Amino acid sequence: MNIIQAVLLVAAMFGGTVVVVTHDPLRQALVAGVYGLILALLFFALQAPDVALSQIVVAAVALPLMILLALAKIREHAAEQEVE
């Protein structure tokens, strides 16, 4: 194992901890996206570029986007409930 892989493993460990500790859903979505990018870099360093590309698409783009859209819909629904 070289130093880049070790650094990325430690970054993934801390990134996962930060995702779990974050309580605000908006911040958690953003932190989860960054964590996905860290994992993609780790997969690339471990010579798995196909898995890294899948990780970028799913964890760094699709998942945070779905969470942000769901939060927007929830806030829109809550605003409609306040008007009534």
N, C-alpha and C positions, 0 to 999 in steps of 0.2 A: 504494500500500500504506500503510495507516495504522499507527499505533504498536502497536495491539493485535495485529494480524496479525504484525508483526515480532517482538513479544515471544513470541507463541505459536510462531512458527517456531523461535526460539532455544530455547524450552522443549522443543519436540519434538526438536530436535537433541540437547540434553543428555539428555533422557529416553531416547532410543534408545541413546545411549552407555552410560547407567547400566544399561539392560536387558542389554546385551551384556557389560558388565564384571562384573555380579553372577553369582556362581558357585553359590550355594546355591539349589536349585530352589524352595524355599518362598519365599524372599525374591524370587527372580526372578519368580514368579507374581504376587506383590503389586506389584512394580515394573512389570510388564507391564500390570497393571490400571490403574495410575495413568497410565502412558504412553498407554493407550487413551483415558482421559478427556481427556488433553491433546490428543490428535489429534481427539477429538470437538469440543472447544472450538475448535480450529483450523478444522475444517470448518464449524462454525457461524459463525465470524468471516468465513470466505470465502463466506458466503451459500449453503451447501449443507446445509440442515437435515435433509433426508432421509438424506443420507450420514452426518451426525452421529448421528442416531438409530440407524442401523444399526451404526455404530462403537461406540456405547455398549452395545448389546445384545451384540455379538460380542466385542469386545476388552476391554471393562471388566467384563463379567459372565460370559459363557459360557466364554471361554478360561481365565481364572483358576480358575473353578469346576471345569472339566475337569482342569486341572493339579493342583489340590488333591485332587480325588477319586482321581486316579491315584497321587499320592504316598501317600495314605492306604492305598490297596490294596497298594502296594509295601511299605510299612512293616508292614502286617498280614501279608503273605506272608513277610517277613523274620522277624517274630516267630514265626510258625508253624515256620519252618525251624530256629530256635534251640531250640525245644521238642523237636524230634525229635532 
